[in-house]
Amino acid sequence: MNCSSIDPNKVESEPSITENLSEKDYEDVSEFTDVCPTCRIRRVQRSKHCRYIDRCVIEYDHYCYFLGKTIGKGNRKVFFFGLLVHYLAVAGFLFICWGMLDDRVVGSGYLSSYCGRLVAEFWKLENEVKGGIVVSIWVWWYCLWYVVVVGYSISQGLTVNEVVNRCRYRYLYVPYLALDDTVRMQYKNPFSKGIYTNFLDFIIN
């Protein structure tokens, strides 16, 4: 990104998507502003200012509190595959624990009685083992949720930030003329090439 000295008084903030556009033509609809309103530098499209590191990040995805790092174009692929491996490792650990408890359950019977015996065997374990299993279940659930969110954003050719806050980014919308002769904004993803191609581009690039 090219930095340049810009007069803050001359920088206009980007209008909201929900702004009344009934009196505007297609040419008047503002798109992406190439000046960051926070650090006052010129930026490329899809970049966002991260308040935690106080700088603009290209293809900003999110800020990871666990890693203490901002996830963007340069490290998003490593983050996703690391998250996926971590999820599979925790799932494997829980599967082994379930198999260990399953061997201790006497008899089969109905599902309800099986689950009751499984819980009873769980409470017989040492406190350290029980604590590890409980924490692993929480981590597994959190990782599952985030793998789904990140995976969905990749399938759409977008970042997590763009998926969650898409109404804030005008470059994800196009103007159209409604039946009442007013100009409105309609969501249109210009970066998607199809789910398969989006994943392939993410892995290769």
QUIMOBEL-V549054 format. One record per run of one state. SS is the DSSP state (H for helix, E for strand, - for the rest). FROM is the first residue (numbers start at 1). LEN is the number of residues. If there is no record, write none. Layout:
SS | FROM | LEN
SS | FROM | LEN
This chain:
- | 1 | 7
H | 8 | 3
- | 11 | 15
H | 26 | 3
- | 29 | 6
E | 35 | 1
- | 36 | 6
E | 42 | 1
- | 43 | 5
E | 48 | 3
- | 51 | 4
E | 55 | 3
- | 58 | 4
E | 62 | 3
- | 65 | 4
E | 69 | 3
- | 72 | 4
H | 76 | 29
- | 105 | 6
H | 111 | 13
- | 124 | 3
H | 127 | 29
- | 156 | 4
H | 160 | 5
- | 165 | 1
H | 166 | 3
- | 169 | 1
H | 170 | 3
E | 173 | 5
- | 178 | 5
E | 183 | 5
- | 188 | 7
H | 195 | 10
- | 205 | 1
